[in-house]
Amino acid sequence: MSLTERRKAATQLEIARAAAALFAEHGSDGTTAESIAERAGVSLRTFYRYFRTKQDAVAPLLNFGARRWQDLLAETPDDVPLPEALERAAQRAMTVREADEAGSLEWTRGLLRAAVDDPALRTVWATVNQDSEQQLLPLLAQRIGAEPTDLRVRLTAAAATTAIRVAVETWAAAETESPPVADLAAHCMRNLTAGLA
């Protein structure tokens, strides 16, 4: 990645963090492109150079989380059975170790709560999950020695992505103290991938 690409990615992520914080604090109606740009310390013109809408601005942050658990899966030794590897990666990805990670999870909670009343935010969330599923295909294909188009690979990618999505949505919607999101992710992954060989 070139220096220009790294700067662009860093700016997008900074805008995404600002957007997520504002959505979490003020909901969709109380968040504007102007307020996001101001919080991120960029001009409104810069905001629109990177994103079409205020809702689109959160996608880099959500994508970052999806890539994190896939990276952890890729690091899992090949001799670990696939269901166990998926569960381990999900649990590790959702375990909070630093203050930044706790902040990112709280932003995600706020985003998903705001998405209940914002179809555009729900669309961004659905797109991030669909993209995550597609990115998982080659990783799973390599792991089980099949083509990415193989039905087993596609079903595993769909189940794993759904497990993460349902865990995060369940955790975000809980009004009372729910189990940690890492435990929910492991539970969902275990149940949705139980039939894998």
PLY file of the C-alpha trace (Angstrom):
ply
format ascii 1.0
element vertex 197
property float x
property float y
property float z
element edge 196
property int vertex1
property int vertex2
end_header
0.00 0.00 0.00
1.43 3.37 -1.01
1.76 6.32 1.36
-1.16 8.04 -0.39
-3.35 4.96 0.03
-2.38 4.68 3.71
-3.25 8.34 4.29
-6.56 7.91 2.51
-7.38 4.82 4.61
-6.39 6.63 7.81
-8.61 9.61 6.92
-11.53 7.31 6.10
-11.11 5.47 9.39
-10.93 8.74 11.35
-14.14 9.94 9.70
-15.73 6.54 10.39
-14.83 6.75 14.08
-16.29 10.23 14.32
-19.46 9.09 12.55
-19.83 6.03 14.77
-19.36 8.09 17.93
-21.97 10.61 16.82
-24.49 7.94 15.80
-23.95 6.27 19.18
-24.37 9.56 21.06
-27.15 11.23 19.06
-28.79 8.58 16.90
-29.37 8.98 13.20
-31.61 12.04 13.37
-29.12 13.92 15.54
-26.14 13.16 13.30
-25.30 15.10 10.15
-22.50 15.00 7.61
-21.48 18.43 8.90
-21.22 17.23 12.50
-19.22 14.18 11.41
-16.79 16.31 9.41
-16.39 18.71 12.32
-15.77 15.88 14.82
-13.24 14.27 12.45
-11.46 17.59 11.89
-11.99 17.59 8.12
-13.88 19.85 5.77
-17.33 18.92 4.54
-15.84 18.74 1.07
-13.31 16.14 2.29
-16.12 14.18 3.91
-18.00 14.03 0.61
-14.83 13.11 -1.27
-14.82 9.84 0.68
-18.50 9.17 1.43
-21.83 9.77 -0.31
-23.91 9.83 2.86
-23.52 10.07 6.62
-24.48 6.40 6.90
-21.81 5.30 4.41
-19.20 6.88 6.66
-19.41 4.06 9.22
-18.57 1.27 6.76
-14.75 1.41 7.20
-15.07 0.90 10.93
-17.45 -2.03 10.53
-15.26 -3.52 7.80
-12.24 -3.22 10.08
-13.96 -5.43 12.65
-14.88 -8.02 10.02
-11.30 -8.16 8.74
-9.99 -8.58 12.29
-11.76 -11.88 12.92
-10.82 -13.16 9.47
-7.17 -12.33 10.15
-7.39 -14.25 13.42
-8.90 -17.20 11.57
-6.06 -17.10 9.03
-3.54 -17.21 11.90
-5.12 -20.35 13.40
-3.00 -23.44 12.68
-4.35 -25.72 9.95
-4.43 -28.72 12.30
-7.20 -27.08 14.38
-10.58 -28.40 13.15
-12.48 -25.76 11.21
-15.44 -25.39 13.62
-13.03 -24.88 16.50
-10.89 -22.46 14.46
-13.96 -20.39 13.59
-15.14 -20.31 17.21
-11.70 -19.39 18.54
-11.27 -16.59 16.00
-14.73 -15.18 16.74
-14.17 -15.21 20.48
-10.70 -13.66 20.22
-11.94 -10.97 17.83
-14.72 -9.94 20.20
-12.67 -10.05 23.40
-11.88 -6.54 24.60
-8.24 -6.12 25.53
-7.70 -2.37 25.20
-9.70 0.81 25.74
-9.83 1.43 21.97
-11.50 -1.93 21.43
-14.08 -1.21 24.13
-14.80 2.12 22.44
-15.20 0.47 19.04
-17.65 -2.07 20.46
-19.68 0.68 22.13
-19.78 2.59 18.83
-20.98 -0.56 17.12
-23.68 -0.98 19.76
-24.81 2.60 19.20
-24.75 2.16 15.43
-26.86 -0.97 15.51
-29.33 0.66 17.87
-29.55 3.69 15.56
-29.98 1.35 12.58
-33.31 0.13 13.96
-34.87 3.40 12.78
-32.53 4.12 9.85
-32.89 1.94 6.73
-29.71 3.42 5.23
-27.65 2.32 8.26
-29.22 -1.15 8.05
-28.18 -1.28 4.40
-24.59 -0.40 5.30
-24.59 -3.14 7.97
-26.02 -5.68 5.51
-23.45 -4.72 2.88
-20.57 -5.05 5.36
-21.80 -8.54 6.28
-22.21 -9.56 2.63
-18.72 -8.28 1.83
-17.33 -10.14 4.85
-18.91 -13.37 3.65
-17.37 -12.94 0.19
-13.93 -12.17 1.65
-14.14 -15.29 3.79
-14.61 -17.61 0.79
-10.97 -17.87 -0.38
-9.73 -18.24 3.19
-12.11 -21.12 3.86
-11.49 -22.67 0.44
-7.76 -22.80 1.10
-8.31 -24.22 4.57
-10.50 -27.12 3.42
-8.87 -27.66 0.03
-11.80 -26.74 -2.18
-12.80 -24.04 -4.63
-14.43 -20.84 -3.29
-17.53 -21.76 -5.31
-17.85 -25.15 -3.56
-21.19 -25.42 -1.76
-19.50 -26.42 1.53
-17.30 -23.34 1.40
-20.22 -21.04 0.61
-22.39 -22.50 3.36
-19.58 -22.28 5.89
-18.90 -18.64 4.97
-22.60 -17.83 5.25
-22.95 -19.62 8.62
-19.82 -18.03 10.08
-20.78 -14.54 8.96
-24.31 -14.99 10.25
-23.01 -16.23 13.60
-20.96 -13.06 14.05
-23.82 -10.83 12.86
-26.42 -12.41 15.14
-24.08 -12.31 18.14
-23.29 -8.63 17.68
-26.92 -7.69 17.00
-28.14 -9.64 20.06
-25.53 -8.01 22.26
-26.27 -4.53 20.88
-30.02 -4.87 21.40
-29.78 -6.08 25.01
-31.16 -3.50 27.41
-29.78 -5.23 30.48
-26.29 -6.54 31.02
-25.96 -9.38 28.53
-23.21 -11.97 28.26
-20.01 -10.49 26.83
-20.15 -10.21 23.06
-17.18 -12.61 22.82
-19.19 -15.32 24.60
-22.21 -14.69 22.37
-20.00 -14.87 19.27
-18.51 -18.19 20.38
-21.96 -19.58 21.23
-23.45 -18.54 17.87
-20.44 -19.82 15.96
-20.57 -23.17 17.78
-24.26 -23.60 17.03
-24.24 -22.46 13.41
-21.16 -24.45 12.44
-22.00 -27.58 14.44
-22.61 -29.65 11.30
-19.21 -28.99 9.73
-16.92 -31.92 9.23
0 1
1 2
2 3
3 4
4 5
5 6
6 7
7 8
8 9
9 10
10 11
11 12
12 13
13 14
14 15
15 16
16 17
17 18
18 19
19 20
20 21
21 22
22 23
23 24
24 25
25 26
26 27
27 28
28 29
29 30
30 31
31 32
32 33
33 34
34 35
35 36
36 37
37 38
38 39
39 40
40 41
41 42
42 43
43 44
44 45
45 46
46 47
47 48
48 49
49 50
50 51
51 52
52 53
53 54
54 55
55 56
56 57
57 58
58 59
59 60
60 61
61 62
62 63
63 64
64 65
65 66
66 67
67 68
68 69
69 70
70 71
71 72
72 73
73 74
74 75
75 76
76 77
77 78
78 79
79 80
80 81
81 82
82 83
83 84
84 85
85 86
86 87
87 88
88 89
89 90
90 91
91 92
92 93
93 94
94 95
95 96
96 97
97 98
98 99
99 100
100 101
101 102
102 103
103 104
104 105
105 106
106 107
107 108
108 109
109 110
110 111
111 112
112 113
113 114
114 115
115 116
116 117
117 118
118 119
119 120
120 121
121 122
122 123
123 124
124 125
125 126
126 127
127 128
128 129
129 130
130 131
131 132
132 133
133 134
134 135
135 136
136 137
137 138
138 139
139 140
140 141
141 142
142 143
143 144
144 145
145 146
146 147
147 148
148 149
149 150
150 151
151 152
152 153
153 154
154 155
155 156
156 157
157 158
158 159
159 160
160 161
161 162
162 163
163 164
164 165
165 166
166 167
167 168
168 169
169 170
170 171
171 172
172 173
173 174
174 175
175 176
176 177
177 178
178 179
179 180
180 181
181 182
182 183
183 184
184 185
185 186
186 187
187 188
188 189
189 190
190 191
191 192
192 193
193 194
194 195
195 196
